[in-house]
Amino acid sequence: MAFSYEFLLRAEELKRSERGLVRRYVEKMTGLSRAQTTRLITVYVRGEEVKPQPYRRRRFARRYTREDIALLAGVDEAHETLSGPATKKLLHRACYNFHDTRYQSLACISVAHLYRLRSSRAYRERRIKYQVTRPTPVSIGERRKPEPLGRPGYIRIDTVHQGDQDGVKGVYHINAVDEVTQWEVVGSVEAISEAFLLPVLEAILAQFPFRIRGFHSDNGSEYINHLVAKLLNKLLIEQTKSRPRHSNDNGLVESKNGAVVRKLMGYTHIPAPHAAAITDFYTEYLNPYLNFHRPCGVPELKVNAKGKEKRVYRWYATPWEILRQLPDVASYLKDGWTIAQMDQQAQAKSDTQAAAEMQEAKRKLFAGFPRECAAGCVAPPVGRPRGSRGAPALQNQNIL
């Protein structure tokens, strides 16, 4: 603006047309509008100093001062930061019940504005409140027990870890069991990440001869995630998860973890790179043996005179025999699966012959493991049956 003062000093000596030229020059050099330039010239003509005015933002008047915020912080500190409505009641009582005029402004504050003051910088300078991280509810899967109503296709699934060694994770076994027929399919993965889990999970679901209607797991993140939910939605499979304080929601598959997976594979660490070989063993030998040649106890629910429920086991049958006796079994089967085909597979070899072939394949599998793994992959000493996580095996689920 200093360079334009010389023009303004001579403005009164110039003609009218020359004054317009000077005005346009000042507008060009300063970037001011015509109205702003005229306003500044008028200020100069009145004899006042021409200088830029500082910008003052238009704002609402402050209703609650820093002193009010300090009072609110003092109340929160004394009462350990109560809820908004409770704090509002305290401020109202301080003003009208105890006649403390300092709280006159805060006495009528809304709960919403009270929380705004708590988040202000002036409040945080006076009082800082640390709050522990709250768990975020996950909307994937419905938290309830499945209700198959005697229909196959409602599977329970769980993960069995084969131990760590020197901080290195071992293989993970994926165990899936149908609730009605006890049809069981086992797989193995190197790690419980999406890259390893999803292909094996698809292969496990494909090995069930009937259509899968329900998928129930515990609350582990290997199954409660968006990728697994997307896979199940694509296959039109309902996903459910265990409820809190209902330890038997997934008890069937957990008891199978101990009676099948732990009994067969032991507890010793098996390196993760062997997961593919273990999966091949499961698919070719173990899964057919479990479903066509290994009998399971079928529970029968009895209720006594006092209303107490008790499961009794009078009938033992293989999962194929349980599936075979269901009414209209053909309507549950997938395309490409027939009763005659599975009858032929069940009669192709005796139960003991299938078990012997499975054990021989297991010995060959263990021969490819490191020596310490092959020596340690044995069942624990005979005694009280244990679950897969060291807990006593559940007694109110299907006998294995």
RAHUWO-V142060 format. One record per run of one state. SS is the DSSP state (2 for helix, 1 for strand, 0 for the rest). FROM is the first residue (numbers start at 1). LEN is the number of residues. If there is no record, write none. Layout:
<<SS FROM LEN> <SS FROM LEN>>
This chain:
<<0 1 1> <2 2 8> <0 10 1> <2 11 3> <0 14 2> <2 16 15> <0 31 3> <2 34 12> <0 46 20> <2 66 14> <0 80 4> <2 84 13> <0 97 4> <2 101 3> <0 104 2> <2 106 3> <0 109 2> <2 111 8> <0 119 2> <2 121 6> <0 127 15> <1 142 2> <0 144 10> <1 154 8> <0 162 2> <1 164 2> <0 166 2> <1 168 3> <0 171 1> <1 172 7> <0 179 5> <1 184 6> <0 190 4> <2 194 13> <0 207 3> <1 210 1> <0 211 3> <1 214 4> <0 218 8> <2 226 9> <0 235 3> <1 238 4> <0 242 9> <2 251 15> <0 266 5> <1 271 1> <2 272 21> <0 293 3> <1 296 8> <0 304 5> <1 309 9> <0 318 1> <2 319 6> <0 325 4> <2 329 4> <1 333 1> <0 334 5> <2 339 9> <0 348 3> <2 351 17> <0 368 3> <2 371 6> <0 377 9> <1 386 1> <0 387 5> <1 392 1> <0 393 8>>
